[in-house]
Amino acid sequence: MTQDIDIYDALRHRLIANGFVHGAKLKAEHLRAEYGCSASTIREALFRLSIQGLVTFQDQRGFRVPERSKGVLAELTHMRVLLEGEGTVLSIRNGGVAWEARLTAAHHQLSHIERRIHAADDTGAFEGIWFDAEREFHETLISACGSVTLKDLHANVYGRFRQQLMVADRSFGFISKNIEHHQEILAAALSGDEALTRQKIHDHLARHLTGETLGEDAKH
C-alpha cells in the first residue's frame, strides 16, 4: 500500500510539474518498468488521477495527459477565484493570530523567491521551489476556512490549473506583477477587509480568465 501511495504521489507531481508532454499517451508497461512496480499498480494510480482530471481515459485509446486548453484554463481559473475568495474570507473569520502568522510566513518565503527570480538572468533553478512556495501561500490562504470539502476541491482545481500553465509559466514574465499581487492579497487578508480580499484574489488571477496566457498554440 505504501508503494502504491508513493507511485500515485510521484505521478501526480510529475503530471502537474510538466513531467509529461501535453497529449502524450501514458503506457502502463513503460511506467511499470520506470517505477519498478506492477502494471496493475500503475493502472490503478492512473485511474485515480483520471478521476481528478489530471489524466484522460478513453476506451481503445488508454490514458493520456490532458491537452492544453484555453477554455479549460478559464473554467479552472473561475473556480479558483470562487474557492480562494470564499476560503480566505472564512479563514479571516475563523483563523485568528495563528492563521495570520502562518500566512505571513508563507508570503515571506514566496516573496523572497519571487524577488530572486526577478533579479536573476537564469530562472531555471527557481522553478521547483517557486511552484511549491506559490502553492503553499494559496493553500495557507484557505487553511483556516473550516471546510475539508472546500480544501479538497481547491487542491484538485489548483493541480489541474497548474498542469495547464506549467509550460507558459516557465518564462516567469509575470513575476513583477506577482510580487505586487501577493503583497496586496496578504495586506487585504490581514486587514480583515473581506470584499477587498476577494477583489485582490480576482485581480491576481484575472489574466488567466480568457486563457490567453497559454499562448496561441493552445487548443480552444
N, C-alpha and C positions, 0 to 999 in steps of 0.2 A: 504493500500500500504506500509506503514512504517513497519508493522509487516511482510509482505512478504519479504521486503528487509532484515530485521533483521534475518529472518529464513534462507534466502539464504546465507547471510554472515556467519551465525553460522555454517551451514552445510559445506560451502566451507572451512572454517578454520578447522573444525573437520576432513574433508577428507584429507587436506594437513598435519595436525598435527598428523596423525595416530590414530585418534579417532575411526576408524573402522578397523577391520581386513581385510587385502587384500583378495579379492574374496568374501567377505561377501555380502549377499543379503540385500538390503535396502528396508524394508517394510514400505509403506506409513502409514499403520494403526498403526504400532508401533511408528513411528516417530511422527505421529499426536498426539498421547497420550503424548509422551515425551515433545513436544514443545507446547502443548495446542492450536492447530490450526486445521483447516480442512485438510482432506486428499488431497483435490484438491490443497491446498496451498503447501503441501509437494511435490506432484507430479510435480507441476509447477516448483518448485525450482530444483528438481532432473532432469527434462528435460533440464533446463538451464545449469546445471552442466554437463550434458552429452554432450552438445554441446562443452563445454570446454575440454572434455576428462577426467574430474575428476570422472565421473560416466559412466558406460557402461549400455546400454539398449538393450535388445533383446525381441522380441515377445515371449510370453509364459514363459519367464524367469524373466522378470521385470528388476529392477535396481540393479546393483551390484557395489561394489568397484573394481577398476581395479586390476588385479593380478600384482605382481612384475615381471618385465621382463628385462633381460639384454639387449635385442635388443631395447626395448623402451627407456631404460635409455641412451643407446649410442646415439640414434637419438635425444633425448631431449638435451643431452649434446652438441652435434654438433650444434644444433640450438642456444643454449645459447652462445657458442663461437662466432658464427656469429653475433648474435644480440648485445651482450655486446661489442664485438670488434668494430662494426660499430657505435653503440650508444655512446660509450665512445669517440671515435675519433671525432664524431660530437660535443659532449659536450666540448671537448678540444678546438675545433674551435670556438664554439659559447658561451660557458658558462662564461668565464671571471672570475674575482676575486670572485664574489658571488658564482658561482658553486664550485670553488676551496675551498672556506671556508666551504660550506655545505659538500663537500666530506671529507675534513679533520676532521670535527666534527663527521661525521658518522663513519669514520675509528677509531677515538679516542675512541668512545663508544664501537665499536666492539672489538678493540684491548684490552681494559680493561677487557671485559667479557672473551675473549679467554685466557688471561693470568691468570685470576682467575680460569678458568676451568682447565688449565694446571697444576695449583698448588693444585687443590682440589682432595681429595680422593673419595668423593661422588659428582658426577656431576649432579645428578638428578634435583637439584634446579635451574640449569642454562639452562635447555633445552629450555623452552619457550622464555626466554629473548635472548638467543643466536640466535635462529631461526629468531626472529624479527629483531635483530640487523644485522644479516648477510643479510637478505632480504633488509633492508634499505640501507646498504652500496652498494649493487649491483644495486639497483634501482637508487641511487644517481649518480652512475657512468654514467648512460644514461639519467639522468633527464633533461639535457640541450640540448639534441640532436635535439629538434625542430620537432620531428615526433611523433604525437599521435599514429599513426598506429604501429610504432616500439615499443613504450612503452606498448601498449596493447598486442602485440604479445609476448613481453618479459614477461609480467605478467602471461599470460596463460602458456607459456613454463616453467617459473620458478615454478609455482604452481604444474604442473604435475611432474616436475623434483624432487621437494621436496617431493611430495607424494611417489614417487618411493624409495626415500632414507631415509625416516623417521625412519624406523626400523634399518637400517645399521648405521645411523649417531649417534644413541643414545650412542654408546660407546665412542665417541669423541677421538678415537685413532689417528685421523688425525690432532688434534688441533695444534700441534707444527708446522707442515708444513703450516697450515692455517695462523698462525701468520706471518710467513715469506712471504707467498704468498700475503696476503692482503697488507702488507707493501710495497712489490715490485710493486704491481699494483698501489698503491697510488703514490709512487715515480715516476713511469713512466708517469702516467697521469699528475702529477703536473709539470713534466719536459717538457711536450708538445711533447714528442717523440712518434709519432703515431704508428710506427712499433713495438717499444718496448712494448708499452701498449697492442697492440693486442697479442703479444707473451706471455706476462705475464698473460693475461686472459686465453689464451690457456693452458699454463703450470699449472695454478691453477685448471683447470677442467679436465686435461688430464687423471687423474686416473679413471674417470668415462666413458671414451670413449669406453672402452671394456666391460663395465657393470660388471666388476669383483667386484666392491665394494658392490654389492648386496649380495654376498655370494653364496655358492654352491646350496642353496635351491631355488634360483630364477629360474623361467622358462625362456627359450630362446625365 
